[in-house]
Amino acid sequence: MDHEEAVEMFFAPAPDGTKDPRPVTDGAPARRLRDAYEPLSMHGIWAKRTREALHAQGHSFFSGYMATRLGVLGDSAPGWLVVSAIAVFEPSFVIDTWDQARSITDQATVQELRDRETTANLRATLDGYADEAEVAETAAILERAVEAVPVTGRPLFAALKARPALSDPYGRLWRATDLIREHRGDGHNAVSIAAGLHPIEMGILAELWVDYALGEYSATRAWPEEAANAAARGLDERGLITSADTDATLTDEGRRFRDGIEARTDDSQAALVAAIGDDLDTVIERLNRWSARCVEAGAFPPDPRKRAAG
């Protein structure tokens, strides 16, 4: 899949009448923070300048995704380590794509490209929509939170934290939101594993929880149809979803179960949210405003379910 095909797929408009999913509208503080920063944190994936620079290096969309997001683990990271860190993608797809990414460009080059082009793209996107002093202040608050939490059990957060600090306020804002996103993602993976979920099941429950149809979002994680169908049947047999068909929804028990996963994920963010402290509402308001601009500018998919699913 090339970059333009990815944009066509992931930027498809939501069906008429699609609203913010319940997890967004009823979210706890940690969830409110997550939904506020998501378009900013993913600027390294969706920024046009970054995508074009990766394409010029010879990357497809997914090899570029692996190189930029997982490249913080370094060129020598074995494929199975990358599988472990990214969690919900089919393992052989991850390993093959990671090997392809490493054969195209060394990871130090990719990370420098990502930092430079993403920072420039975010600055241009928010030009006239953000006050640079507010951007710098918000970045400093989020950086304070990042420094307040340990890296234990969080491989992607730890690897990203080891990257050299950025000096541009817009780069600092993006990097801080990216770090917090990886911190939450590592915590969410741990909670899901502790709950006994297979990676396919993680994707299915997440997509139904934010109102996608069965397979509409989880299918982008490259699992074979047979494996995905078997996982859906298993969730049906456990009483967590209503059927193994495309019209499946979460049962009441399934919603309670998935709500519990999210609550424990929020708990994994408690120290980080506490470090933001009384600045939380101000930070969320600013991040939501700047994220809305990213969506408006075509730098993040417009479907609110995609924003909620991560």
Long-range contacts (C-beta under 8 A, 24 or more apart in sequence): 1-60, 1-61, 1-62, 2-55, 2-60, 2-61, 3-51, 3-52, 3-54, 3-55, 3-60, 3-61, 3-64, 5-61, 6-61, 6-62, 7-51, 9-220, 10-220, 10-301, 10-306, 11-298, 11-301, 11-302, 12-301, 12-303, 13-302, 13-303, 14-302, 14-303, 14-304, 14-305, 18-211, 18-303, 18-304, 18-305, 19-304, 20-304, 20-308, 21-209, 21-210, 21-211, 21-304, 21-305, 21-308, 23-209, 23-210, 23-262, 23-308, 24-304, 24-307, 24-308, 28-263, 28-266, 29-266, 29-273, 29-280, 30-184, 30-265, 30-266, 30-269, 30-270, 30-272, 30-273, 31-262, 31-266, 32-284, 33-180, 33-269, 33-273, 33-276, 33-280, 33-283, 33-284, 33-287, 34-180, 34-181, 34-184, 34-269, 34-310, 35-288, 35-307, 35-308, 36-283, 36-284, 36-287, 36-288, 36-291, 37-177, 37-180, 37-181, 37-287, 37-291, 38-181, 38-291, 38-300, 38-307, 38-310, 39-291, 39-292, 39-294, 39-295, 39-299, 39-300, 39-307, 40-122, 40-173, 40-174, 40-177, 40-287, 40-290, 40-291, 40-294, 41-174, 41-177, 41-178, 41-180, 41-181, 42-181, 42-300, 43-118, 43-121, 43-122, 43-125, 43-174, 43-294, 43-299, 43-300, 44-68, 44-69, 44-114, 44-118, 44-174, 44-178, 45-69, 46-294, 46-299, 46-300, 46-301, 47-117, 47-118, 47-121, 47-122, 47-125, 47-299, 48-121, 48-298, 48-299, 49-117, 49-118, 49-120, 49-121, 49-124, 50-113, 50-114, 50-117, 50-118, 50-121, 52-117, 53-113, 53-117, 54-110, 54-113, 57-104, 57-105, 57-109, 57-110, 57-113, 58-104, 58-105, 59-101, 59-104, 59-105, 60-100, 62-97, 63-97, 63-100, 63-101, 63-104, 64-101, 65-97, 66-94, 66-97, 66-98, 66-100, 66-101, 67-101, 67-102, 67-104, 67-105, 67-107, 67-110, 68-110, 68-111, 68-114, 69-156, 70-98, 70-101, 70-156, 71-101, 71-107, 71-110, 71-111, 71-114, 72-107, 72-111, 72-156, 72-159, 72-160, 72-162, 72-163, 73-107, 73-155, 73-156, 73-159, 74-107, 74-159, 75-102, 75-106, 75-107, 75-108, 81-155, 84-155, 85-155, 85-156, 87-185, 87-189, 87-192, 87-199, 87-202, 88-199, 88-200, 88-202, 88-203, 88-218, 88-221, 89-199, 89-221, 89-222, 90-221, 90-222, 90-223, 90-224, 90-227, 93-222, 111-163, 115-163, 115-166, 115-171, 115-175, 118-171, 118-174, 119-166, 119-168, 119-170, 119-171, 119-174, 121-299, 122-170, 122-171, 122-173, 122-174, 122-294, 123-168, 123-170, 125-293, 125-294, 125-297, 125-299, 126-170, 126-290, 126-293, 129-289, 129-290, 129-293, 130-286, 130-289, 130-290, 130-293, 132-169, 132-170, 134-286, 135-169, 135-170, 135-172, 135-173, 135-290, 136-169, 136-172, 138-173, 138-283, 138-286, 138-287, 139-169, 139-172, 139-173, 139-176, 140-172, 141-276, 141-279, 141-283, 142-173, 142-176, 142-177, 142-179, 142-180, 142-276, 142-283, 143-172, 143-176, 144-275, 144-276, 145-180, 145-272, 145-273, 145-275, 145-276, 146-176, 146-179, 146-180, 146-183, 146-272, 147-275, 148-271, 148-272, 148-274, 148-275, 149-183, 149-271, 149-272, 149-275, 153-186, 153-190, 154-182, 154-183, 154-186, 154-187, 155-186, 156-182, 156-185, 156-186, 157-182, 157-183, 157-185, 157-186, 173-290, 177-287, 180-272, 181-310, 183-269, 183-272, 184-265, 184-268, 184-269, 185-310, 187-265, 187-268, 187-269, 188-261, 188-265, 188-268, 190-268, 191-261, 191-264, 191-265, 191-268, 192-261, 194-264, 195-257, 195-260, 195-261, 197-261, 198-231, 200-227, 200-228, 200-231, 201-231, 201-234, 201-235, 204-228, 204-231, 204-232, 204-235, 204-241, 205-235, 205-240, 205-241, 205-250, 205-254, 205-257, 205-258, 205-261, 206-258, 206-309, 206-310, 207-309, 208-241, 208-248, 208-249, 208-250, 208-254, 208-258, 209-250, 209-255, 209-258, 209-262, 210-305, 210-308, 210-309, 211-305, 212-305, 212-309, 213-246, 213-247, 213-248, 214-241, 214-244, 214-245, 214-246, 214-247, 214-248, 215-246, 217-305, 217-306, 217-309
